[in-house]
């Protein structure tokens, strides 16, 4: 029986690494073909724009895939942490809070998957109607061989569409994972608030609350530290992708292409909006802890309990802040700044074209 389990585990291990290798190969060969086209073939602003916004999207997908693979053990560690004390809910009211936040994560994930699926379907249908029948690839690419033969064209065409679909769902998986962890930080803050309301009746709760608050701050620090590179790349590339996508829309002549680019921009905006929205929620909820403590009947507590509350309040004066490169905060102001920067860059491209 043990030998059978070992054989099954080895085969599963080999299948996992074979699958991972195929995904990495597909993404990186597509990105490399676009990069070589940018270096060797592109000779004007329109061609540069046609290539560059897709190249950036593939670049960030490759980065996210590699960062997720290198952080696989850290992701498992974070999930295990949320299943243990002091994070694990212990009362029915705390379970209801956890269920509410889990439901929000599930709904957002579904919406993001639907948006990605609709965008991909539109790109595929648009490509089949305009590019495929004219023996033209969906996106510009430099290839070291002539793909004019029917079989090679089909292979390259399918390669681009499969790589694009993989990139889309890697983005969905990575973004919903990180944003889901941010939602769980908000959930832990709300559970802590619920526990603090019980300190009047239960004297042994307050020590656990101080311990939990420290671990919530630690959880936020670990999430920010482990995924800071993804956040940095997402902020920079999203700004460039949005501006080049706007440029693409301004020069498109077909309705199908216009719808495709609109959905593409919506997906990019949704990605960065999720980061900024939930980063903003973490900051607001952590800062509200002071108000929640003052709303309690803390005057009836003894001196030691008041000191413990002061420890929590002193930590809460500086709210939990998820940042990009430890400089730019992830909040709604940063999201508006990205939109303004993207539009300014788009205007610059329009002036260059004129």
C-alpha positions as CSV (number, residue, x, y, z in Angstrom):
1,X,0.0,0.0,0.0
2,X,2.8,2.4,0.9
3,X,4.6,1.6,-2.4
4,X,1.4,2.3,-4.3
5,X,1.0,5.7,-2.6
6,X,4.6,6.6,-3.4
7,X,4.2,5.7,-7.0
8,X,1.0,7.8,-7.2
9,X,2.7,10.7,-5.5
10,X,5.7,10.5,-7.8
11,X,3.4,10.5,-10.9
12,X,1.4,13.4,-9.6
13,X,4.7,15.3,-8.9
14,X,5.9,14.6,-12.4
15,X,2.6,15.6,-13.9
16,X,2.6,18.9,-12.0
17,X,6.1,19.8,-13.1
18,X,5.4,18.8,-16.7
19,X,2.2,20.9,-16.7
20,X,4.1,23.9,-15.1
21,X,6.9,23.6,-17.7
22,X,4.4,23.6,-20.6
23,X,2.7,26.7,-19.2
24,X,6.0,28.5,-18.7
25,X,7.2,27.5,-22.2
26,X,4.0,28.8,-23.9
27,X,4.0,32.1,-22.1
28,X,7.7,32.9,-22.5
29,X,7.8,31.9,-26.2
30,X,4.9,34.2,-27.0
31,X,6.5,37.0,-25.0
32,X,9.8,36.5,-26.7
33,X,8.3,36.6,-30.2
34,X,6.7,39.9,-29.4
35,X,9.9,41.3,-27.9
36,X,11.9,40.3,-31.0
37,X,9.3,41.9,-33.2
38,X,9.6,45.1,-31.2
39,X,13.4,45.1,-31.5
40,X,13.8,43.9,-35.1
41,X,10.6,44.9,-37.0
42,X,8.7,47.8,-35.5
43,X,9.5,51.1,-37.3
44,X,6.6,53.5,-36.5
45,X,4.3,54.6,-33.6
46,X,1.3,52.5,-34.7
47,X,3.3,49.3,-35.0
48,X,4.9,50.0,-31.6
49,X,1.5,50.5,-30.0
50,X,0.1,47.3,-31.6
51,X,2.9,45.3,-30.1
52,X,3.8,47.1,-26.8
53,X,0.5,46.9,-24.9
54,X,0.3,43.1,-25.5
55,X,4.0,42.6,-24.7
56,X,3.4,44.3,-21.4
57,X,0.4,42.1,-20.5
58,X,2.5,39.0,-21.3
59,X,5.4,40.3,-19.4
60,X,3.3,40.9,-16.2
61,X,1.7,37.4,-16.6
62,X,5.2,35.8,-16.8
63,X,6.3,37.7,-13.8
64,X,3.2,36.7,-11.8
65,X,3.6,33.1,-12.7
66,X,7.3,33.0,-11.7
67,X,6.6,34.9,-8.4
68,X,3.7,32.6,-7.5
69,X,5.8,29.5,-8.2
70,X,8.7,30.8,-6.0
71,X,6.2,31.8,-3.3
72,X,4.3,28.5,-3.3
73,X,5.4,27.6,0.2
74,X,4.7,31.1,1.5
75,X,1.1,30.9,0.1
76,X,0.6,27.6,1.8
77,X,2.1,29.1,5.0
78,X,-0.3,32.1,4.9
79,X,-3.4,29.8,4.3
80,X,-2.3,27.6,7.2
81,X,-1.8,30.7,9.5
82,X,-5.5,31.7,8.8
83,X,-6.6,28.3,10.0
84,X,-4.8,28.5,13.3
85,X,-5.1,30.6,16.5
86,X,-5.4,33.5,16.9
87,X,-6.9,33.9,13.4
88,X,-9.3,31.0,13.5
89,X,-12.9,32.0,14.5
90,X,-14.1,30.4,17.7
91,X,-17.7,31.6,18.1
92,X,-20.8,31.5,15.9
93,X,-20.7,35.3,15.5
94,X,-17.1,35.1,14.3
95,X,-18.0,32.3,11.9
96,X,-20.7,34.6,10.5
97,X,-18.2,37.4,9.9
98,X,-15.8,34.9,8.2
99,X,-18.6,33.6,6.0
100,X,-19.6,37.1,5.0
101,X,-16.0,38.0,3.9
102,X,-15.5,34.6,2.2
103,X,-18.7,35.3,0.3
104,X,-17.3,38.6,-0.9
105,X,-14.2,36.9,-2.1
106,X,-16.2,34.3,-4.0
107,X,-18.4,36.9,-5.7
108,X,-15.4,39.1,-6.7
109,X,-13.6,36.0,-8.1
110,X,-16.6,35.0,-10.1
111,X,-17.0,38.5,-11.5
112,X,-13.3,38.7,-12.5
113,X,-13.4,35.2,-14.1
114,X,-16.6,36.2,-16.1
115,X,-14.9,39.5,-17.2
116,X,-11.8,37.6,-18.3
117,X,-13.8,34.9,-20.1
118,X,-15.9,37.5,-21.9
119,X,-12.8,39.5,-22.9
120,X,-11.0,36.4,-24.2
121,X,-14.1,35.2,-26.1
122,X,-14.4,38.6,-27.7
123,X,-10.7,38.6,-28.7
124,X,-11.0,35.1,-30.2
125,X,-14.2,35.8,-32.1
126,X,-12.8,39.1,-33.4
127,X,-9.6,37.4,-34.5
128,X,-11.4,34.6,-36.2
129,X,-13.6,37.0,-38.2
130,X,-10.8,39.4,-39.2
131,X,-7.4,37.8,-38.9
132,X,-7.8,34.0,-39.4
133,X,-9.5,34.1,-42.8
134,X,-6.8,36.5,-44.0
135,X,-4.0,34.2,-42.8
136,X,-2.9,36.8,-40.2
137,X,-1.8,36.1,-36.6
138,X,-3.9,37.7,-33.8
139,X,-1.0,39.8,-32.6
140,X,2.3,40.9,-34.1
141,X,5.2,38.5,-33.7
142,X,8.7,37.8,-35.0
143,X,9.3,34.1,-35.7
144,X,12.6,32.6,-36.9
145,X,10.8,30.6,-39.6
146,X,8.3,31.1,-42.4
147,X,4.8,30.3,-41.2
148,X,3.1,30.7,-44.5
149,X,2.3,27.0,-44.8
150,X,-1.1,26.0,-43.5
151,X,0.1,23.7,-40.7
152,X,2.7,26.2,-39.3
153,X,0.1,29.0,-39.5
154,X,-2.5,27.0,-37.6
155,X,0.1,26.1,-34.9
156,X,1.3,29.7,-34.4
157,X,-2.3,31.0,-34.4
158,X,-3.4,28.4,-31.8
159,X,-0.2,29.1,-29.8
160,X,-1.0,32.8,-29.5
161,X,-4.6,32.2,-28.4
162,X,-3.7,29.5,-25.9
163,X,-0.9,31.7,-24.5
164,X,-3.3,34.6,-24.2
165,X,-5.9,32.6,-22.4
166,X,-3.3,31.2,-20.0
167,X,-2.0,34.7,-19.3
168,X,-5.6,36.0,-18.6
169,X,-6.4,33.3,-16.1
170,X,-3.0,33.6,-14.4
171,X,-3.8,37.2,-13.8
172,X,-7.2,36.3,-12.5
173,X,-5.8,33.7,-10.1
174,X,-2.9,35.9,-8.9
175,X,-5.0,39.0,-8.4
176,X,-7.9,37.3,-6.6
177,X,-5.4,35.4,-4.4
178,X,-3.6,38.7,-3.2
179,X,-6.9,40.6,-2.9
180,X,-8.4,37.6,-1.0
181,X,-5.6,37.8,1.5
182,X,-6.3,41.6,1.9
183,X,-10.0,40.8,2.5
184,X,-9.0,38.3,5.2
185,X,-7.0,41.0,6.9
186,X,-10.2,43.1,7.0
187,X,-12.0,40.0,8.2
188,X,-9.5,39.6,11.1
189,X,-9.9,43.2,12.1
190,X,-13.7,42.8,12.3
191,X,-13.3,39.6,14.3
192,X,-10.9,41.4,16.7
193,X,-13.5,44.2,17.1
194,X,-16.1,41.6,17.9
195,X,-13.9,40.0,20.5
196,X,-13.0,43.4,22.1
197,X,-16.7,44.0,22.8
198,X,-16.7,41.0,25.1
199,X,-13.9,42.2,27.4
200,X,-16.4,43.8,29.8
201,X,-17.9,40.3,30.5
202,X,-14.8,38.1,30.0
203,X,-11.6,39.1,31.7
204,X,-9.4,36.6,29.9
205,X,-10.3,37.9,26.4
206,X,-8.2,41.1,26.4
207,X,-4.8,39.4,26.5
208,X,-5.8,37.3,23.4
209,X,-7.0,40.5,21.7
210,X,-3.6,42.2,22.1
211,X,-2.0,39.0,20.8
212,X,-4.3,38.9,17.8
213,X,-3.8,42.5,16.9
214,X,-0.1,42.0,16.8
215,X,-0.5,39.0,14.5
216,X,-2.9,40.9,12.2
217,X,-0.2,43.5,11.7
218,X,2.3,40.7,11.1
219,X,0.0,39.1,8.6
220,X,-0.3,42.3,6.6
221,X,3.5,42.8,6.7
222,X,4.1,39.3,5.4
223,X,1.5,39.7,2.5
224,X,3.0,43.1,1.6
225,X,6.6,41.7,1.7
226,X,6.0,38.5,-0.2
227,X,3.9,40.0,-3.0
228,X,5.5,43.5,-3.2
229,X,7.2,42.7,-6.5
230,X,3.9,41.8,-8.1
231,X,2.3,45.0,-6.8
232,X,5.1,47.1,-8.2
233,X,5.0,45.5,-11.6
234,X,1.2,45.7,-11.7
235,X,1.2,49.4,-10.9
236,X,3.8,50.3,-13.5
237,X,2.6,48.1,-16.4
238,X,-1.1,48.8,-15.8
239,X,-0.4,52.5,-16.3
240,X,1.4,51.8,-19.6
241,X,-1.1,49.2,-20.8
242,X,-4.1,51.5,-20.2
243,X,-2.5,54.4,-22.1
244,X,-1.5,52.3,-25.1
245,X,-4.9,50.6,-25.1
246,X,-6.6,54.1,-25.2
247,X,-4.3,54.9,-28.1
248,X,-5.4,51.6,-29.9
249,X,-9.0,52.6,-29.4
250,X,-8.5,56.0,-30.9
251,X,-7.2,54.6,-34.1
252,X,-9.5,51.6,-34.4
253,X,-11.9,51.5,-37.3
254,X,-14.1,48.4,-36.7
255,X,-16.8,47.9,-34.1
256,X,-15.5,44.5,-33.1
257,X,-12.0,45.8,-32.4
258,X,-13.5,48.7,-30.4
259,X,-15.5,46.3,-28.2
260,X,-12.5,44.1,-27.8
261,X,-10.3,47.0,-26.6
262,X,-13.0,48.3,-24.3
263,X,-13.2,45.0,-22.6
264,X,-9.5,44.7,-22.4
265,X,-9.2,48.1,-20.7
266,X,-12.0,47.2,-18.3
267,X,-10.0,44.1,-17.3
268,X,-6.8,46.1,-16.7
269,X,-8.7,48.7,-14.7
270,X,-10.4,46.0,-12.7
271,X,-7.1,44.4,-11.8
272,X,-5.6,47.6,-10.4
273,X,-8.9,48.7,-8.9
274,X,-9.1,45.5,-6.8
275,X,-5.6,46.1,-5.4
276,X,-6.4,49.8,-4.6
277,X,-9.9,49.2,-3.2
278,X,-8.9,46.4,-0.8
279,X,-5.7,48.2,0.2
280,X,-7.9,51.2,1.0
281,X,-10.3,49.0,3.0
282,X,-7.4,47.5,5.1
283,X,-6.3,51.0,6.0
284,X,-9.8,52.3,6.9
285,X,-10.7,49.3,9.0
286,X,-7.4,49.3,10.9
287,X,-7.8,53.0,11.6
288,X,-11.4,52.5,12.8
289,X,-10.1,50.4,15.7
290,X,-9.6,53.5,17.7
291,X,-13.2,54.6,17.3
292,X,-14.4,51.1,18.1
293,X,-12.4,51.0,21.4
294,X,-13.7,54.4,22.4
295,X,-17.3,53.2,21.9
296,X,-16.7,50.5,24.5
297,X,-17.5,51.0,28.2
298,X,-13.7,51.1,28.9
299,X,-14.1,53.5,31.9
300,X,-15.5,50.5,33.9
301,X,-12.3,48.5,33.3
302,X,-9.5,48.2,35.8
303,X,-6.0,49.7,35.3
304,X,-4.3,46.7,33.7
305,X,-7.1,46.3,31.1
306,X,-6.9,50.0,30.2
307,X,-3.2,49.6,29.7
308,X,-3.8,46.7,27.3
309,X,-6.3,48.8,25.4
310,X,-3.8,51.6,25.2
311,X,-1.2,49.1,23.6
312,X,-3.8,48.3,20.8
313,X,-4.6,52.0,20.4
314,X,-1.0,53.1,20.1
315,X,-0.4,50.5,17.4
316,X,-3.6,51.6,15.6
317,X,-2.5,55.3,15.4
318,X,-0.4,54.3,12.4
319,X,-2.9,52.3,10.3
320,X,-2.0,49.2,8.4
321,X,-0.9,50.4,5.0
322,X,-0.3,48.1,1.9
323,X,2.2,49.9,-0.2
324,X,3.9,49.6,-3.6
325,X,7.7,49.6,-3.3
326,X,7.2,50.8,0.4
327,X,6.4,54.3,-1.1
328,X,3.1,54.4,-3.0
329,X,0.1,53.5,-0.8
330,X,-2.5,51.2,-2.4
331,X,-5.6,53.2,-2.0
332,X,-8.2,55.0,-4.2
333,X,-6.1,58.1,-4.5
334,X,-3.3,56.0,-6.1
335,X,-5.9,54.5,-8.5
336,X,-7.0,58.0,-9.6
337,X,-3.3,58.9,-10.0
338,X,-2.8,55.9,-12.4
339,X,-5.8,57.0,-14.5
340,X,-4.4,60.6,-14.7
341,X,-0.9,59.4,-15.6
342,X,-2.3,57.0,-18.2
343,X,-4.4,59.7,-19.8
344,X,-1.4,62.1,-19.9
345,X,0.8,59.5,-21.6
346,X,-2.0,58.8,-24.1
347,X,-2.2,62.5,-24.9
348,X,1.6,62.5,-25.5
349,X,1.3,59.5,-27.9
350,X,-1.5,61.4,-29.8
351,X,0.8,64.4,-30.2
352,X,3.6,62.2,-31.5
353,X,1.3,60.6,-34.0
354,X,0.1,63.9,-35.3
